[in-house]
Amino acid sequence: MKNEYWRIEKRSSLKIVRLAVIFVFLLYLAWIGAWLLEQTLELNFGYMTTSQGQFVYWSVMKLLLWVIPAVVVIRYSGRKFAEVISIKRLRSILLWGGGVGLALGAVTIIIKALGHQSFLSFDITWSFIGGVIVAPIVEEITFRGAVLGALTQHYRFAVANILTAIFFLGAHIPGWYFQKTLMTNLSSPIGGALSIFILGLVFGYVAHKSKSVSGSIITHILNNLFNA
C-alpha cells in the first residue's frame, strides 16, 4: 500500500511537471506571435511607435501571456498565489533579495568602472518602468513562481533550478531575434545568454532561500536597476 501511494504521488508530480513544460513552450510560441503582432501594429498605428505605446502593449501581453497562465500553473500544482509571493518572511526576503541584489549591483559597478562607464545613468521613462519594474515582477512570477515551483515537486532543487534557468534564457530569444541582436547576445560573454542563464540560477536560489518569489523579485529589480 505504501509503494502504491508513492506511485500515485509520483504520477501526480509528473503531471505537474508536464503542465509546466507545456506552459513554457506555449509561452515561447505566444511570445513570438506577440512580436509579430507588434511589428504589424507598428506599421499601422503611430501610437505603437511611442514609448508609452510600447509600454502599454507589452504590459498587456505580459499580463495575458505570462502572468495569467502562470497563476493557473501555480494553482494546478496545489499552491496559492498569495503564498508564492508571500511577504510574511519579510526579514528573509529583504536579507536574500536585497543582499544578493546589491551584490549583483556591486559586480555591475565594477564591470562598468573597468569599462569606464557611468555607474548609474538613467531617466524615469516608460521604457525604464517596463524594464526595471514590470519585467522583473512578471518574469519572477512566471519562472520562479510557476515553473520552478512546479519542477521542484518532482526534481531536486538544483536540477529544477538549472532547468528553469534554461527556460528563462529561452524566453529572451524571441526578443533578441526580432531586435536583431540574437547572435550578439548568444556570443557575448557578458550581458548576453550566459549572463541571463547565470542570473536565472541566482534568482532561483534567492527564491528558494527566502521561500518567497518576492525575494527574487527584489534581486531582479536591483539587478536591472544597476544595468539600466
C-alpha positions in Angstrom: 0.0 0.0 0.0 2.8 2.4 0.8 4.5 1.8 -2.5 1.2 2.2 -4.3 0.7 5.6 -2.6 4.2 6.7 -3.7 3.5 5.8 -7.3 0.3 7.8 -7.3 2.1 10.8 -5.9 4.9 10.4 -8.5 2.4 10.4 -11.3 0.8 13.5 -9.9 4.1 15.3 -9.7 4.9 14.2 -13.3 1.6 15.7 -14.5 2.6 19.0 -12.8 6.0 18.9 -14.5 4.4 18.1 -17.8 2.0 21.1 -17.5 4.9 23.4 -16.6 6.9 22.4 -19.6 3.9 22.7 -22.0 3.2 26.1 -20.5 6.8 27.2 -21.2 6.8 26.1 -24.9 3.3 27.6 -25.4 4.7 30.8 -23.9 7.6 30.8 -26.4 5.1 30.4 -29.3 2.8 33.1 -27.9 5.7 35.5 -27.4 6.8 35.1 -31.0 3.2 35.8 -32.0 3.3 38.9 -29.8 6.4 40.2 -31.5 4.9 39.6 -35.0 1.7 41.4 -34.0 3.7 44.3 -32.5 5.6 44.7 -35.9 2.2 44.8 -37.7 0.7 47.3 -35.4 3.8 49.5 -35.5 3.3 49.8 -39.3 -0.4 50.8 -39.0 -0.7 52.8 -35.7 1.6 55.7 -34.9 0.9 55.3 -31.2 2.8 52.0 -31.2 6.0 53.8 -32.2 5.9 55.8 -28.9 7.5 54.8 -25.6 4.1 54.8 -23.9 2.5 52.8 -26.7 5.2 50.1 -26.4 4.9 50.1 -22.6 1.1 49.6 -22.8 1.3 46.9 -25.5 4.0 44.8 -23.8 2.4 45.2 -20.3 -0.9 43.8 -21.7 0.9 41.0 -23.5 2.8 40.0 -20.4 -0.3 40.0 -18.3 -2.2 37.9 -20.8 0.5 35.5 -21.9 2.8 35.3 -18.8 1.0 36.1 -15.6 -2.5 34.7 -16.0 -1.3 31.3 -17.3 1.4 31.3 -14.6 -1.2 31.7 -11.9 -3.1 28.8 -13.4 0.0 26.6 -13.2 0.6 27.7 -9.6 -3.0 26.7 -8.7 -2.8 23.4 -10.6 0.4 22.5 -8.7 -1.5 22.8 -5.4 -0.2 26.2 -4.3 -1.8 29.5 -3.7 -0.6 32.6 -5.5 -0.6 34.6 -2.2 1.7 32.0 -0.6 4.1 32.1 -3.6 4.6 35.9 -3.3 4.1 36.0 0.4 5.8 38.8 2.3 5.3 37.2 5.7 9.0 36.2 5.7 10.0 39.9 5.3 13.3 39.6 7.1 14.4 36.7 4.9 13.1 38.4 1.8 15.0 41.6 2.4 18.1 39.7 3.5 18.3 37.5 0.5 16.6 39.6 -2.1 18.2 42.9 -1.1 21.6 41.4 -0.2 22.1 39.4 -3.3 20.6 42.3 -5.4 23.1 44.7 -4.0 25.9 42.2 -4.5 25.0 41.9 -8.2 24.9 45.7 -8.3 28.4 45.9 -6.9 29.6 43.5 -9.6 27.9 45.6 -12.3 29.6 48.8 -10.9 33.0 47.1 -11.0 32.5 46.0 -14.6 31.3 49.5 -15.6 34.3 51.0 -13.8 36.7 48.8 -15.7 34.9 49.8 -18.9 35.0 53.5 -18.0 31.2 53.7 -18.0 29.0 55.7 -15.7 27.7 53.7 -12.7 24.0 54.8 -12.8 22.7 56.8 -15.7 19.0 56.6 -16.5 15.8 58.6 -16.9 12.4 57.7 -15.4 10.7 56.8 -18.7 8.1 54.2 -19.8 11.0 52.0 -21.0 12.7 52.3 -17.6 9.5 51.4 -15.7 8.9 48.4 -18.1 12.5 47.1 -17.8 13.2 47.7 -14.1 9.8 47.2 -12.5 7.3 45.4 -14.7 9.7 42.8 -16.3 11.2 41.5 -13.1 7.8 41.1 -11.4 6.3 39.3 -14.5 9.4 37.1 -15.1 9.8 36.0 -11.5 6.1 35.1 -11.1 6.3 33.1 -14.3 9.6 31.3 -13.9 10.4 31.2 -10.2 6.8 31.1 -9.1 5.1 28.9 -11.6 7.9 26.9 -13.4 10.5 26.4 -10.6 7.7 25.8 -8.1 6.2 23.1 -10.3 9.5 21.4 -11.2 10.7 21.2 -7.5 7.7 19.0 -6.8 9.4 16.2 -8.8 13.1 17.1 -9.1 15.7 18.1 -6.6 16.0 21.9 -6.3 19.4 22.0 -8.1 18.0 20.2 -11.1 14.8 22.2 -11.1 16.7 25.4 -10.9 19.0 24.6 -13.8 16.0 23.6 -16.0 14.2 26.8 -15.0 17.2 28.9 -15.8 17.4 27.3 -19.3 13.7 28.0 -19.8 14.2 31.6 -18.6 17.0 32.1 -21.1 14.8 30.7 -23.9 12.2 33.3 -23.2 14.6 36.0 -24.2 15.5 34.6 -27.6 12.4 35.8 -29.5 13.0 39.4 -28.4 16.7 39.2 -29.3 15.8 37.7 -32.7 13.2 40.5 -33.6 15.5 43.2 -32.3 18.3 41.7 -34.5 20.7 41.1 -31.5 20.4 37.3 -31.3 23.9 36.4 -32.5 25.4 39.2 -30.4 23.7 38.0 -27.2 24.5 34.4 -27.9 28.2 35.1 -28.4 28.7 37.8 -25.7 30.3 36.5 -22.5 28.9 39.5 -20.5 25.4 40.7 -20.7 24.3 38.0 -23.1 22.9 34.5 -23.0 25.5 33.2 -20.4 24.7 36.1 -18.1 21.0 35.5 -18.4 21.4 31.8 -17.6 23.6 32.6 -14.5 21.2 35.3 -13.3 18.4 32.7 -13.7 20.2 30.4 -11.3 20.8 33.3 -8.9 17.1 34.4 -8.9 16.0 30.8 -8.4 18.4 30.4 -5.4 17.2 33.6 -3.8 13.5 32.5 -4.2 14.4 29.1 -2.7 16.3 30.5 0.3 13.9 33.3 1.0 11.0 30.9 0.5 9.2 33.6 -1.5 9.2 34.9 -5.0 9.2 38.4 -3.5 12.8 37.8 -2.7 13.8 37.1 -6.2 11.7 40.0 -7.5 13.7 42.4 -5.3 17.0 40.9 -6.6 15.8 41.1 -10.2 14.7 44.7 -9.8 18.0 45.7 -8.3 20.0 43.9 -10.9 18.0 45.6 -13.7 18.3 49.0 -12.0 22.1 48.8 -11.8 22.1 47.8 -15.5 19.6 50.4 -16.6 
